[in-house]
Amino acid sequence: MAERTESNQPAADGGQPARGRPRDAGRDRALLEATVAVLQESGYGRLTTAAVAKRAGVSTATLYRRWRSKEDLVVGTAVRWASDLGPQPDTGSLEGDLATLLRDKAETLEGPGGRLLHVLIGEAAHNEALARVLDTAIIQPVRDRAAAVVRRAVARGDIPPLQDAHVLADLVVGSMVSRLFLTPDAAHPGPADGPSSGEAAIRELLPFLLRALGAQPG
């Protein structure tokens, strides 16, 4: 089957399926995981729906019942991955909330979400539609969660009010991406009997971020 390219503008909803029989959640998950794997191996430019379908063990017709094109498939993967993150729990303290946020971000960057983010960052530089998806589906949810952490801390009196509560997200995303993506020693898992790269990054970053927000480590 020829590669479909009906639309150069990915659907904002991640490519909703046509009406028909209910979707198989197991096949959805297999296709999403296959998309991340093929993106990591081949990059966005060489990704094809046929390669993804083959990796997932389904037909291209099955894939096209879910997503209309390659662009919709990648957008759908990003949106579904972001929706899997879930809400940020309230631990009762700024340090606890921030540690949870950092740990969640580290686990994401070291897993399939990190591989997807790598690809989207590179492609977004010259693909406006994917740049919007990167912002809407991946960056903004982290910014909203970080802002909630700040608002709770201000309400508890842990820190003074911030002019822009979203600034914490910029610190978290920027520092974790730099530490886990761009620092050579952190690009590899730690020893089996020691902390992972993510945990090591959290230990380094948490005291700094607390001080930057006007708090002190407990």
N, C-alpha and C positions, 0 to 999 in steps of 0.2 A: 504493500500500500504506500502510495506517495506521501511524503511529509506534508501535513496540512499547514498552511500559513495564511489562513483567512484574515487574521487581524494582527497588525503590528502593535496594537495597544492592548496589553493584558487586561483582563476583566478585574475590576477592583475587588470583586467577591471571590477571587481565586478560581473562577471557572466553574459555575454551577452546572450540574448535569441536566440533560434534557429530561422531559417527563417520561416515565416508564416504570419498570419494576425497581424496587428499592435497591440501593447500592449495597455491595458486600463490603463491610468495614475492613475485613482482612485483606481484600484486594486493594482497597484504598491505601492502607498502610504499606503494603508491599510496593505499590507504585511510588509512594512518597519516598520510601527508603531507597528504592532503585534510582529515583531522580537524583537524590543527594550523591549516591555512589557514582553515577555516570558523570555528574557535574564535576566531582572531584577528579575523576580519571581523565575526562576529555575537555572540560571547560564548557562554557555556555555555547560558544560558537560551533563546536562539533557535536553537541548533544543532539540526538534525534529521538523522536517518540518511539521509533522502532527499537532503538537500543534500550530505552527504558522499559518498554514492554517485554522485551526478551529477558532483561535482567530480573524483572518481576515475575516472569513465568506466566504472562497473560498475552492475549492477542492485542494487536494495535486497535482493533475494533472496541475492545473492552476499555482501553485507555481513552479513546475518542468519545465514548459514552460519558466520560467524566470531565475531560478537558478538551477544548476545541483545537488547541494548537500547542506547540512547544512553549510559547510565551505564557499561555494560560496554565500549563503544567507547572512551570517554574514558579509563577505567582502563587498558584494553589499550594505548592509545597511550602513556600515562605509563610503564607497566611495560616496554614494548618499547624506548622511548627510553632509559630508565635502563639496560637491559641492554646497549645499544649502546656504553655508555661504556667498558666493558672494565676490566681491572685497571690499577692504578697501577704504572708501572715503577719499579725501584730504580735511581736514577742514581749511587748511591754517596756522596752528600752531602746534608745537610739543605737547603742552598740549592738544589741541583739538583732534589731531590724537590719542594720547595715551589714552585719556579718552574714545574715541570711541572704541578702541581696547579692553580696559579693560571691557567696558560695554558689548561688543559683547561676550567676553570670559565668563563673569559672566552669561549672559543669556543662553549661551550654556551649561555651567556646571550645571546650575540649571534646565535644561530642558531635553528632550530625549537624546541629545548628551552627557550630563553628565552621564546619566545612562549607555549609551553604552560605554563610556570611562571607567567607573568603571569596567565593565565586561572585556573589552579588556585588561586593565592593568593587571588584575589578571591572565587571560589566557595567555597573551603574555610571562609571565615568563617561561612557559614550552611549548610554541607553536611558533616555529620560523616563520611560515608563517603568523600568526596573528600579531606577533611582527613587521614584515615588513609592514603589512597593517597599524598598529597603527602609525608607523613612516611616511609612505608615504601619507596616506589619512588624517591623523589628525594632527600630529605634524608638518610636513614640511609646510603645508599651513599656519599655524600660524607663523612659523619662517619666511616664505617669506613675509607675511604681515607686521610683525614687522620690518624686514630689510628695507622694503619700507618706513616705518615711519621714521626710522633712516636716510636713504638716503635723504629724503625730508628735514628733519631738518638740516642736514649738508649742503645741497644745499642752504637753506635759511640763513645759518649762525647762527642758533639757538644754535648749539652745535658743539664742535670740532669733527673731523673725528674719528670714532671708527675702531680699527683693525678688528673687526668682528661684522658686523651690526646685525647678527643673535643672538648675546648675549642678546638683549632685549627680544626676544621670550622666552629664558630660564628664565629670570626674571619674565616675565608675566605669563607663564604657571606654573612655579614652585610656585610662590606666590599665584596665584588664586586657584590652586589645593590644596595647603596647607590650605589656608584660608577657602575654601568652602567644602572641602572633609574631612580634618583632624582636624579642630578646632571644638570641640563639640558645642560651642555656635553659630557657624556660619552654622551649619548643618540644621538649622530650619529657616523658613521664619520669617522675622521681623514682628512687629505688623502692623495692617492695616493702622494706622495713622503715621507710621514711615518708614524709609528706609528699603528696603529688605537687606538680607545678602550680596547680590552682590553689591548693592549701597554702603553699609557701607564699604565693602572691598575696593571699588574703592576710596572712600574718604581717607582711610588710606594709600593705596598703591601709589596713583598718585604722591603726593609730594616726596615720597621716590624715586620713579623711575625717576622722573625729575632730582633730585639731582644726582642720580647715573649716569645719562647720561651727566651731566655737565651743566644742565639748572636749572633755579629757577622757582617755581610756579608763575603764573601771579597774 
